[in-house]
Amino acid sequence: MADLDAGADPRLAPDGGWGALATALAEIPGVRARCREPLAAHLPLRCGGPAGVWVEVDDEAALRAALQTIRAAGAKWQLCWPFEDRIVKEGGIPGVVI
């Protein structure tokens, strides 16, 4: 997350330090990325705090490119299937949710 000063705590940034990764992901064709996206908007139970970065992909090629970027950044990631019944704490998920 190169947009932060060296040695600065990324948790103190307004976006939790996820802005640079979200920007890099959004530049990939077929990928939409939003920083601090509330998961309640995407889960059937309508509960849960924000993901560090919420990612949507159009196809397999976009998914592969997004995963390559996420892994290169050393970020944790997980998949969230449509209509998946899961409960997310109000503090959200630190990391990338695809």
C-alpha positions as protocol buffer text, in pm:
chain_id: "A"
residue {
  index: 1
  type: MET
  ca { x: 0 y: 0 z: 0 }
}
residue {
  index: 2
  type: ALA
  ca { x: 245 y: 245 z: -134 }
}
residue {
  index: 3
  type: ASP
  ca { x: 25 y: 553 z: -90 }
}
residue {
  index: 4
  type: LEU
  ca { x: 104 y: 559 z: 284 }
}
residue {
  index: 5
  type: ASP
  ca { x: 419 y: 703 z: 438 }
}
residue {
  index: 6
  type: ALA
  ca { x: 681 y: 443 z: 519 }
}
residue {
  index: 7
  type: GLY
  ca { x: 634 y: 333 z: 876 }
}
residue {
  index: 8
  type: ALA
  ca { x: 285 y: 485 z: 905 }
}
residue {
  index: 9
  type: ASP
  ca { x: 16 y: 264 z: 1052 }
}
residue {
  index: 10
  type: PRO
  ca { x: -226 y: 189 z: 762 }
}
residue {
  index: 11
  type: ARG
  ca { x: -512 y: 139 z: 1009 }
}
residue {
  index: 12
  type: LEU
  ca { x: -498 y: 514 z: 1081 }
}
residue {
  index: 13
  type: ALA
  ca { x: -571 y: 606 z: 718 }
}
residue {
  index: 14
  type: PRO
  ca { x: -936 y: 700 z: 647 }
}
residue {
  index: 15
  type: ASP
  ca { x: -973 y: 399 z: 416 }
}
residue {
  index: 16
  type: GLY
  ca { x: -792 y: 163 z: 652 }
}
residue {
  index: 17
  type: GLY
  ca { x: -496 y: 155 z: 415 }
}
residue {
  index: 18
  type: TRP
  ca { x: -688 y: -24 z: 139 }
}
residue {
  index: 19
  type: GLY
  ca { x: -715 y: 265 z: -109 }
}
residue {
  index: 20
  type: ALA
  ca { x: -403 y: 184 z: -312 }
}
residue {
  index: 21
  type: LEU
  ca { x: -505 y: -179 z: -360 }
}
residue {
  index: 22
  type: ALA
  ca { x: -863 y: -83 z: -452 }
}
residue {
  index: 23
  type: THR
  ca { x: -729 y: 164 z: -709 }
}
residue {
  index: 24
  type: ALA
  ca { x: -493 y: -96 z: -860 }
}
residue {
  index: 25
  type: LEU
  ca { x: -774 y: -352 z: -882 }
}
residue {
  index: 26
  type: ALA
  ca { x: -1017 y: -104 z: -1039 }
}
residue {
  index: 27
  type: GLU
  ca { x: -767 y: -45 z: -1321 }
}
residue {
  index: 28
  type: ILE
  ca { x: -798 y: -410 z: -1433 }
}
residue {
  index: 29
  type: PRO
  ca { x: -1051 y: -455 z: -1716 }
}
residue {
  index: 30
  type: GLY
  ca { x: -1362 y: -633 z: -1593 }
}
residue {
  index: 31
  type: VAL
  ca { x: -1294 y: -560 z: -1225 }
}
residue {
  index: 32
  type: ARG
  ca { x: -1484 y: -324 z: -997 }
}
residue {
  index: 33
  type: ALA
  ca { x: -1334 y: -254 z: -655 }
}
residue {
  index: 34
  type: ARG
  ca { x: -1469 y: -44 z: -371 }
}
residue {
  index: 35
  type: CYS
  ca { x: -1292 y: 41 z: -50 }
}
residue {
  index: 36
  type: ARG
  ca { x: -1472 y: -11 z: 284 }
}
residue {
  index: 37
  type: GLU
  ca { x: -1788 y: -150 z: 118 }
}
residue {
  index: 38
  type: PRO
  ca { x: -2055 y: -254 z: 373 }
}
residue {
  index: 39
  type: LEU
  ca { x: -2110 y: -628 z: 347 }
}
residue {
  index: 40
  type: ALA
  ca { x: -2467 y: -593 z: 474 }
}
residue {
  index: 41
  type: ALA
  ca { x: -2560 y: -471 z: 125 }
}
residue {
  index: 42
  type: HIS
  ca { x: -2444 y: -801 z: -27 }
}
residue {
  index: 43
  type: LEU
  ca { x: -2563 y: -1065 z: 221 }
}
residue {
  index: 44
  type: PRO
  ca { x: -2916 y: -1204 z: 260 }
}
residue {
  index: 45
  type: LEU
  ca { x: -2917 y: -1147 z: 636 }
}
residue {
  index: 46
  type: ARG
  ca { x: -2829 y: -779 z: 579 }
}
residue {
  index: 47
  type: CYS
  ca { x: -2573 y: -765 z: 856 }
}
residue {
  index: 48
  type: GLY
  ca { x: -2203 y: -699 z: 866 }
}
residue {
  index: 49
  type: GLY
  ca { x: -1951 y: -423 z: 860 }
}
residue {
  index: 50
  type: PRO
  ca { x: -1727 y: -325 z: 571 }
}
residue {
  index: 51
  type: ALA
  ca { x: -1476 y: -528 z: 375 }
}
residue {
  index: 52
  type: GLY
  ca { x: -1133 y: -370 z: 337 }
}
residue {
  index: 53
  type: VAL
  ca { x: -1192 y: -396 z: -39 }
}
residue {
  index: 54
  type: TRP
  ca { x: -1503 y: -536 z: -210 }
}
residue {
  index: 55
  type: VAL
  ca { x: -1427 y: -678 z: -556 }
}
residue {
  index: 56
  type: GLU
  ca { x: -1662 y: -782 z: -835 }
}
residue {
  index: 57
  type: VAL
  ca { x: -1533 y: -949 z: -1151 }
}
residue {
  index: 58
  type: ASP
  ca { x: -1695 y: -1003 z: -1491 }
}
residue {
  index: 59
  type: ASP
  ca { x: -1519 y: -1322 z: -1596 }
}
residue {
  index: 60
  type: GLU
  ca { x: -1245 y: -1572 z: -1521 }
}
residue {
  index: 61
  type: ALA
  ca { x: -972 y: -1361 z: -1683 }
}
residue {
  index: 62
  type: ALA
  ca { x: -1062 y: -1065 z: -1461 }
}
residue {
  index: 63
  type: LEU
  ca { x: -1066 y: -1294 z: -1155 }
}
residue {
  index: 64
  type: ARG
  ca { x: -720 y: -1428 z: -1237 }
}
residue {
  index: 65
  type: ALA
  ca { x: -579 y: -1077 z: -1284 }
}
residue {
  index: 66
  type: ALA
  ca { x: -742 y: -956 z: -961 }
}
residue {
  index: 67
  type: LEU
  ca { x: -605 y: -1251 z: -761 }
}
residue {
  index: 68
  type: GLN
  ca { x: -258 y: -1189 z: -904 }
}
residue {
  index: 69
  type: THR
  ca { x: -273 y: -825 z: -789 }
}
residue {
  index: 70
  type: ILE
  ca { x: -412 y: -918 z: -446 }
}
residue {
  index: 71
  type: ARG
  ca { x: -145 y: -1182 z: -389 }
}
residue {
  index: 72
  type: ALA
  ca { x: 132 y: -947 z: -506 }
}
residue {
  index: 73
  type: ALA
  ca { x: 11 y: -696 z: -244 }
}
residue {
  index: 74
  type: GLY
  ca { x: 23 y: -969 z: 22 }
}
residue {
  index: 75
  type: ALA
  ca { x: -341 y: -909 z: 116 }
}
residue {
  index: 76
  type: LYS
  ca { x: -570 y: -1172 z: 265 }
}
residue {
  index: 77
  type: TRP
  ca { x: -874 y: -1255 z: 53 }
}
residue {
  index: 78
  type: GLN
  ca { x: -1188 y: -1467 z: 57 }
}
residue {
  index: 79
  type: LEU
  ca { x: -1480 y: -1544 z: -170 }
}
residue {
  index: 80
  type: CYS
  ca { x: -1836 y: -1442 z: -95 }
}
residue {
  index: 81
  type: TRP
  ca { x: -2088 y: -1637 z: -300 }
}
residue {
  index: 82
  type: PRO
  ca { x: -2419 y: -1478 z: -397 }
}
residue {
  index: 83
  type: PHE
  ca { x: -2694 y: -1556 z: -145 }
}
residue {
  index: 84
  type: GLU
  ca { x: -2441 y: -1708 z: 94 }
}
residue {
  index: 85
  type: ASP
  ca { x: -2580 y: -1716 z: 447 }
}
residue {
  index: 86
  type: ARG
  ca { x: -2299 y: -1583 z: 657 }
}
residue {
  index: 87
  type: ILE
  ca { x: -2281 y: -1356 z: 953 }
}
residue {
  index: 88
  type: VAL
  ca { x: -2014 y: -1089 z: 949 }
}
residue {
  index: 89
  type: LYS
  ca { x: -1923 y: -895 z: 1260 }
}
residue {
  index: 90
  type: GLU
  ca { x: -2008 y: -526 z: 1257 }
}
residue {
  index: 91
  type: GLY
  ca { x: -1636 y: -449 z: 1258 }
}
residue {
  index: 92
  type: GLY
  ca { x: -1618 y: -596 z: 909 }
}
residue {
  index: 93
  type: ILE
  ca { x: -1354 y: -808 z: 741 }
}
residue {
  index: 94
  type: PRO
  ca { x: -997 y: -680 z: 712 }
}
residue {
  index: 95
  type: GLY
  ca { x: -893 y: -789 z: 367 }
}
residue {
  index: 96
  type: VAL
  ca { x: -1038 y: -840 z: 22 }
}
residue {
  index: 97
  type: VAL
  ca { x: -1377 y: -997 z: -37 }
}
residue {
  index: 98
  type: ILE
  ca { x: -1446 y: -1117 z: -391 }
}
